[in-house]
Amino acid sequence: DRRREEEEEEEGAAKKMETITWIVQRYVERPLLPLGRKMDIRQWVVVTDWAPLTVWFYRDCYIRFAAEDYELEDLDNLYMHLTNNSVAKHCETFEEGSIGDMNMWHSKQMDKYLQEQGWGHAWKERVLPAMKACVKDVMLAAQGGMDARKNSYELYGY
């Protein structure tokens, strides 16, 4: 009788799992910290056709920085861990411009920074190819579930 109850619980849990959406991500423990700040890259692409898949990758992008210097020990401080401007704009130091305009750099500034730090041409040789591969993989994975409408386009931000 106890065995049957356990089986029913497992079946119920499995059914429940079918309706749950999961997001899996790993917190980067040793992030690249230009000028001591966490950052992310905002890249735009345009899809002009899904069949055949046609994606246009913008040459330029921008780098968004957190509003405060990074410390792993303080996980509760949103201003040092999140780079989204809708969060960062509430920080007292947001508009001081200590890192670019509104805590952002053009991709050319990031390329220059990496070169100055001894990374050579890492932006062009490693970062851009990795970003393009990521976009390609995501678009190929989504391709089957998209409505292909001719004479239109979709703009996506990564």
C-alpha positions in Angstrom: 0.0 0.0 0.0 2.9 2.4 0.9 4.6 1.5 -2.4 1.5 2.4 -4.4 1.3 5.8 -2.6 4.9 6.5 -3.5 4.2 5.7 -7.2 1.2 7.9 -7.2 3.2 10.8 -5.7 5.9 10.3 -8.4 3.3 10.3 -11.1 1.8 13.4 -9.7 5.1 15.1 -9.5 6.0 14.1 -13.1 2.7 15.5 -14.4 3.3 18.7 -12.5 6.7 19.0 -14.1 5.2 18.9 -17.6 3.6 22.3 -17.0 6.5 24.1 -15.5 8.8 26.4 -17.5 12.4 26.2 -16.4 15.2 28.8 -16.7 18.6 27.4 -16.1 21.6 29.6 -15.7 24.9 29.7 -13.9 26.2 32.7 -12.0 29.6 33.5 -13.4 31.9 33.4 -10.4 34.9 35.1 -11.9 33.4 37.5 -14.5 35.4 39.9 -16.7 35.3 43.2 -14.7 36.3 46.1 -16.8 37.1 49.0 -14.4 35.8 46.8 -11.5 32.2 46.6 -12.8 30.1 43.7 -14.1 29.0 44.1 -17.6 26.9 42.5 -20.4 26.8 42.9 -24.1 23.7 44.1 -25.9 23.7 42.8 -29.5 20.9 43.4 -32.0 20.0 41.1 -34.9 17.4 41.2 -37.6 15.7 38.2 -39.0 14.3 38.8 -42.5 13.3 35.3 -43.2 12.8 32.0 -41.3 12.7 29.7 -44.4 15.5 29.9 -45.4 16.8 31.4 -42.1 18.3 34.8 -42.9 19.8 36.7 -39.9 21.6 40.0 -40.1 24.0 40.6 -37.3 24.7 44.3 -36.5 28.4 45.1 -36.7 28.3 47.3 -33.6 26.8 46.6 -30.2 27.1 48.2 -26.8 28.3 47.1 -23.4 26.2 47.9 -20.3 27.8 48.2 -16.9 26.5 47.8 -13.4 26.1 51.0 -11.5 28.5 50.0 -8.7 31.8 48.2 -8.3 31.5 44.4 -8.1 31.9 42.4 -4.9 30.9 38.7 -4.9 30.3 38.8 -1.1 27.3 41.2 -1.5 24.8 39.3 -3.6 21.9 41.4 -2.4 23.1 44.7 -4.0 21.2 44.8 -7.3 23.3 47.8 -8.4 26.5 45.8 -8.5 25.1 42.7 -10.0 22.5 43.8 -12.6 23.4 45.8 -15.7 19.9 46.6 -16.9 19.4 50.4 -17.0 15.9 50.1 -15.8 17.4 48.9 -12.5 20.6 50.9 -12.5 18.9 54.3 -13.1 17.7 54.2 -9.5 21.2 54.1 -8.1 22.6 57.4 -6.8 25.8 57.1 -8.9 24.1 56.1 -12.1 24.4 59.4 -14.0 27.8 60.3 -12.8 29.2 58.8 -16.0 32.2 57.1 -14.4 32.0 54.5 -17.1 30.9 56.0 -20.4 27.6 57.6 -21.1 24.9 56.2 -18.8 27.3 53.3 -17.8 27.6 52.1 -21.4 30.4 51.6 -23.9 30.4 51.2 -27.6 31.8 47.9 -28.7 34.9 49.7 -30.1 35.6 51.0 -26.6 35.5 47.4 -25.3 37.8 46.2 -28.1 40.3 48.9 -27.2 40.0 48.1 -23.5 40.7 44.4 -24.2 43.8 45.3 -26.3 45.1 47.6 -23.5 44.7 44.8 -21.0 46.9 42.5 -23.1 44.1 40.4 -24.7 45.2 41.3 -28.2 42.3 41.1 -30.7 40.1 39.0 -28.4 37.0 41.1 -29.4 37.2 40.3 -33.1 38.8 36.8 -32.8 36.9 35.3 -29.8 34.0 37.4 -28.6 32.3 38.2 -31.9 32.6 34.7 -33.3 31.2 33.3 -30.0 28.3 35.8 -30.1 27.5 34.9 -33.7 27.5 31.2 -32.9 25.2 31.8 -30.0 22.7 33.7 -32.2 22.9 31.0 -34.9 22.2 28.3 -32.4 19.2 30.1 -30.8 17.7 31.0 -34.2 18.1 27.4 -35.5 16.4 26.1 -32.3 13.5 28.6 -32.6 13.1 28.3 -36.4 10.5 25.5 -36.4 8.2 27.3 -33.9 8.2 30.7 -35.7 5.6 32.0 -38.1 7.4 32.8 -41.3 5.8 35.9 -42.8 7.3 37.1 -46.1 8.1 40.8 -46.6 8.5 41.5 -42.8 11.3 41.3 -40.3 11.9 40.7 -36.6 14.4 42.6 -34.4 15.9 40.7 -31.5 18.2 41.9 -28.8 20.7 39.6 -27.1 
